[in-house]
Amino acid sequence: MKKILILYCMLSSLLACTGNKTCDCIVLEKEIDSLNKQIISLQSEIEGYKNSPDKLLAQATDLYKQKGNSSYIAEILYSAKKYHPESAELKKIEDILRKREKEEEEAKAKEEAARLGAVNKLKKKHDDISGITWYSQPYYVHNENTNLFSTYIGKRGNSVWLRLKMSYCGYDWIFFENAYLSYDDGYSLSIDFNKYENKDTEVGSGGLVWEWIDVAVSDNLLFYLRGLADGKEPKMRLSGKYTKTRNLSKNEIKGLKDILMAYDVLRNN
């Protein structure tokens, strides 16, 4: 570093001298060019020191352990080839990069297999009159006379859409006018619905009563559902004259995840 400072000082003096008409400009230009080359050489030496073989190998090893992206390890390999092409560490960095790339390819293949299999695992029902195929999760049947939450998919031609269903069953009416989803200790969303178009009620046997809603999933609700699928303590609440709150089961969340993945596949295809 001191050498570079000295060279810069000498270069500055020579440059100042070029403004003096009594100086031999040709000689000065040669000396300036020589000093510039020395500075570049010293800078290269410093870069080589900063990127010593053992340091580069340590960086690559740490990135691999942290499951860093292979592109970052490739950058380290580039530096190793540039500054230390004959070093033993270069081969080790190459091995680390190949191993990480293989792991990424395997993970990508596994993800693609899961993505393509997402639709096949769903329950499928086709209505030949409307031309709509309905897809629902396979873990439970969401009838109206249940306390459940679910999403399902409709597909007709190239059109794909999502719907959400929330239902209550009990011996007392809730007369709910509001529906909510919540996760992560209070991150809640009110579900918009029209009580005349989206809500139904029915009286069952043995004194049971049913109330449920079935609504289209908007972009805003879809975004929220993606967070709910991975959130903590997911809950649903139906509230009106009385209130019913319950935690969503593992199967309800698993069903939501399957539906969201299948929805992305059907929509993109």
C-alpha positions as CSV (number, residue, x, y, z in Angstrom):
1,M,0.0,0.0,0.0
2,K,2.9,2.4,0.8
3,K,4.4,1.6,-2.6
4,I,1.2,2.6,-4.3
5,L,1.1,5.9,-2.3
6,I,4.7,6.7,-3.3
7,L,4.0,6.0,-6.9
8,Y,0.9,8.1,-6.9
9,C,2.9,11.0,-5.4
10,M,5.5,10.6,-8.1
11,L,2.8,10.4,-10.7
12,S,1.1,13.6,-9.4
13,S,4.4,15.5,-9.6
14,L,5.1,14.4,-13.1
15,L,1.6,15.3,-14.2
16,A,2.0,18.8,-12.7
17,C,5.3,19.1,-14.5
18,T,3.6,18.4,-17.9
19,G,2.1,21.9,-17.6
20,N,5.5,23.4,-17.7
21,K,6.6,24.2,-21.3
22,T,10.3,23.7,-20.4
23,C,9.8,20.0,-19.6
24,D,10.5,17.3,-22.1
25,C,6.9,16.0,-22.6
26,I,7.9,12.8,-24.4
27,V,10.2,11.7,-21.5
28,L,7.6,12.6,-19.0
29,E,4.9,10.6,-20.8
30,K,7.1,7.5,-20.8
31,E,7.8,7.9,-17.1
32,I,4.0,8.4,-16.4
33,D,3.2,5.3,-18.4
34,S,5.8,3.3,-16.5
35,L,4.4,4.5,-13.2
36,N,0.9,3.6,-14.2
37,K,2.0,0.1,-15.1
38,Q,3.7,-0.3,-11.7
39,I,0.5,0.9,-9.9
40,I,-1.6,-1.6,-11.8
41,S,0.9,-4.4,-11.0
42,L,0.9,-3.5,-7.3
43,Q,-2.9,-3.4,-7.3
44,S,-3.0,-6.8,-8.9
45,E,-0.6,-8.1,-6.2
46,I,-2.9,-6.7,-3.4
47,E,-6.0,-8.3,-5.1
48,G,-4.1,-11.6,-5.2
49,Y,-3.3,-11.3,-1.5
50,K,-6.9,-10.6,-0.6
51,N,-7.9,-13.6,-2.7
52,S,-5.3,-16.0,-1.4
53,P,-6.1,-19.7,-2.2
54,D,-6.8,-20.6,1.5
55,K,-9.2,-17.7,1.9
56,L,-11.1,-18.5,-1.3
57,L,-11.4,-22.1,-0.3
58,A,-12.7,-21.1,3.1
59,Q,-15.3,-18.8,1.5
60,A,-16.5,-21.5,-0.8
61,T,-16.7,-24.0,2.0
62,D,-18.7,-21.6,4.2
63,L,-21.1,-20.9,1.3
64,Y,-21.6,-24.6,0.7
65,K,-22.4,-25.3,4.4
66,Q,-24.9,-22.4,4.4
67,K,-26.5,-23.8,1.2
68,G,-25.5,-20.7,-0.7
69,N,-26.4,-20.4,-4.4
70,S,-23.9,-22.0,-6.8
71,S,-23.5,-18.8,-8.7
72,Y,-21.7,-17.3,-5.6
73,I,-19.4,-20.3,-5.4
74,A,-18.8,-19.9,-9.2
75,E,-17.6,-16.3,-8.6
76,I,-15.1,-17.6,-6.0
77,L,-13.9,-20.2,-8.5
78,Y,-13.4,-17.4,-11.1
79,S,-11.1,-15.5,-8.6
80,A,-9.2,-18.7,-7.9
81,K,-8.6,-19.3,-11.6
82,K,-7.6,-15.7,-12.2
83,Y,-5.1,-15.3,-9.3
84,H,-4.1,-18.9,-8.5
85,P,-4.5,-21.1,-11.5
86,E,-1.9,-23.6,-10.3
87,S,-3.0,-23.9,-6.7
88,A,-4.2,-27.1,-5.1
89,E,-7.2,-25.2,-3.6
90,L,-8.6,-24.6,-7.1
91,K,-9.4,-28.2,-7.6
92,K,-11.2,-28.3,-4.2
93,I,-13.3,-25.3,-5.0
94,E,-14.2,-26.9,-8.4
95,D,-15.4,-30.0,-6.5
96,I,-17.4,-27.9,-4.1
97,L,-19.1,-26.1,-7.0
98,R,-19.9,-29.3,-8.8
99,K,-21.4,-30.8,-5.7
100,R,-23.6,-27.8,-5.0
101,E,-24.8,-27.6,-8.6
102,K,-25.8,-31.3,-8.4
103,E,-27.7,-30.7,-5.2
104,E,-29.5,-27.8,-6.8
105,E,-30.4,-29.9,-9.9
106,E,-31.8,-32.7,-7.6
107,A,-33.8,-30.2,-5.5
108,K,-35.2,-28.6,-8.7
109,A,-36.2,-32.0,-10.1
110,K,-37.8,-33.0,-6.8
111,E,-39.8,-29.7,-6.8
112,E,-40.8,-30.1,-10.4
113,A,-42.1,-33.7,-9.7
114,A,-44.1,-32.4,-6.7
115,R,-45.5,-29.6,-8.8
116,L,-46.6,-31.9,-11.6
117,G,-48.0,-34.4,-9.2
118,A,-50.0,-31.8,-7.3
119,V,-53.0,-32.0,-9.6
120,N,-53.1,-35.8,-9.7
121,K,-53.4,-36.1,-6.0
122,L,-56.6,-34.0,-5.8
123,K,-60.1,-35.4,-6.0
124,K,-61.6,-34.6,-9.4
125,K,-65.2,-34.2,-10.5
126,H,-66.3,-33.2,-14.0
127,D,-69.7,-31.7,-14.8
128,D,-70.4,-32.5,-18.4
129,I,-73.3,-30.0,-18.6
130,S,-71.4,-26.9,-17.4
131,G,-68.1,-28.2,-18.8
132,I,-66.5,-27.4,-15.4
133,T,-64.0,-29.7,-13.7
134,W,-63.8,-29.3,-9.9
135,Y,-60.7,-30.1,-8.0
136,S,-60.7,-30.5,-4.2
137,Q,-58.2,-31.7,-1.6
138,P,-58.2,-35.4,-0.8
139,Y,-58.1,-35.4,3.0
140,Y,-61.8,-34.9,3.9
141,V,-65.2,-34.2,2.4
142,H,-66.3,-30.6,3.0
143,N,-70.1,-30.9,3.3
144,E,-72.2,-28.1,4.6
145,N,-73.0,-29.9,7.8
146,T,-69.4,-29.7,9.1
147,N,-67.2,-27.3,10.9
148,L,-64.5,-26.9,8.2
149,F,-62.5,-24.6,6.0
150,S,-61.4,-25.5,2.5
151,T,-60.5,-24.1,-0.9
152,Y,-61.2,-25.8,-4.2
153,I,-60.5,-25.2,-7.9
154,G,-62.8,-24.8,-10.9
155,K,-61.5,-25.2,-14.5
156,R,-63.3,-24.8,-17.8
157,G,-61.2,-24.6,-20.9
158,N,-58.3,-22.3,-20.2
159,S,-60.1,-20.6,-17.3
160,V,-59.0,-21.6,-13.8
161,W,-60.3,-20.1,-10.6
162,L,-60.3,-20.6,-6.8
163,R,-63.2,-20.7,-4.3
164,L,-63.2,-20.7,-0.5
165,K,-65.7,-22.5,1.7
166,M,-66.2,-21.9,5.5
167,S,-69.0,-23.8,7.3
168,Y,-70.5,-24.2,10.8
169,C,-72.6,-27.0,12.3
170,G,-74.1,-27.0,15.8
171,Y,-77.2,-27.0,17.9
172,D,-77.5,-23.2,18.1
173,W,-77.6,-20.7,15.3
174,I,-74.7,-18.3,15.0
175,F,-76.4,-16.0,12.5
176,F,-73.0,-15.0,11.4
177,E,-72.6,-11.9,9.2
178,N,-68.8,-11.8,9.3
179,A,-66.1,-14.4,8.5
180,Y,-62.4,-14.1,9.4
181,L,-59.1,-15.9,8.9
182,S,-56.1,-15.4,11.2
183,Y,-52.6,-16.6,11.7
184,D,-49.3,-15.5,13.4
185,D,-51.1,-14.1,16.4
186,G,-53.6,-11.7,15.0
187,Y,-52.7,-11.3,11.3
188,S,-56.3,-11.4,10.3
189,L,-58.4,-10.9,7.2
190,S,-62.1,-10.3,6.9
191,I,-63.7,-12.5,4.1
192,D,-66.0,-10.5,1.9
193,F,-69.3,-12.2,1.1
194,N,-72.8,-11.3,0.1
195,K,-75.2,-12.8,2.6
196,Y,-77.9,-13.2,-0.1
197,E,-75.6,-14.7,-2.8
198,N,-72.8,-16.5,-0.9
199,K,-74.4,-17.6,2.4
200,D,-76.8,-20.5,3.0
201,T,-78.4,-22.1,6.0
202,E,-80.2,-25.3,6.6
203,V,-81.8,-27.3,9.5
204,G,-80.6,-30.8,9.8
205,S,-81.9,-33.8,11.7
206,G,-81.7,-34.1,15.5
207,G,-81.8,-30.3,16.0
208,L,-78.6,-29.5,14.1
209,V,-78.3,-26.3,12.2
210,W,-75.9,-25.4,9.4
211,E,-74.5,-22.1,8.2
212,W,-71.9,-21.8,5.4
213,I,-70.4,-19.5,2.8
214,D,-68.9,-20.2,-0.5
215,V,-67.0,-17.3,-2.1
216,A,-64.7,-16.6,-5.1
217,V,-61.1,-16.0,-4.1
218,S,-59.8,-12.6,-5.1
219,D,-56.2,-11.7,-5.7
220,N,-56.0,-10.1,-2.3
221,L,-57.4,-13.2,-0.6
222,L,-55.1,-15.5,-2.6
223,F,-52.1,-13.5,-1.4
224,Y,-53.4,-13.9,2.2
225,L,-54.0,-17.6,1.8
226,R,-50.4,-18.2,0.7
227,G,-49.3,-16.7,4.0
228,L,-51.9,-18.6,6.0
229,A,-50.6,-21.9,4.5
230,D,-47.2,-21.3,6.1
231,G,-48.3,-19.3,9.1
232,K,-48.5,-20.3,12.8
233,E,-51.8,-21.0,14.6
234,P,-54.1,-20.6,11.7
235,K,-57.7,-20.0,12.8
236,M,-61.2,-19.2,11.4
237,R,-63.9,-17.2,13.0
238,L,-67.6,-16.9,12.1
239,S,-69.2,-14.0,13.9
240,G,-72.7,-12.5,14.1
241,K,-75.2,-12.7,17.0
242,Y,-72.9,-15.3,18.4
243,T,-69.3,-16.2,17.5
244,K,-67.5,-19.5,16.7
245,T,-63.7,-19.6,16.6
246,R,-61.6,-22.6,15.9
247,N,-58.0,-23.6,15.0
248,L,-57.6,-25.1,11.6
249,S,-56.5,-28.7,11.6
250,K,-53.3,-30.1,10.0
251,N,-55.4,-31.7,7.2
252,E,-57.1,-28.3,6.5
253,I,-53.8,-26.6,6.1
254,K,-52.3,-29.6,4.1
255,G,-55.3,-29.4,1.8
256,L,-54.8,-25.6,1.4
257,K,-51.2,-26.1,0.4
258,D,-52.1,-28.9,-2.1
259,I,-54.8,-26.7,-3.7
260,L,-52.6,-23.7,-4.0
261,M,-49.8,-25.7,-5.7
262,A,-52.3,-27.4,-8.1
263,Y,-53.9,-24.0,-8.8
264,D,-50.5,-22.6,-9.9
265,V,-49.8,-25.6,-12.1
266,L,-53.2,-25.5,-13.8
267,R,-53.1,-21.8,-14.3
268,N,-49.5,-21.8,-15.7
269,N,-50.2,-24.7,-18.0
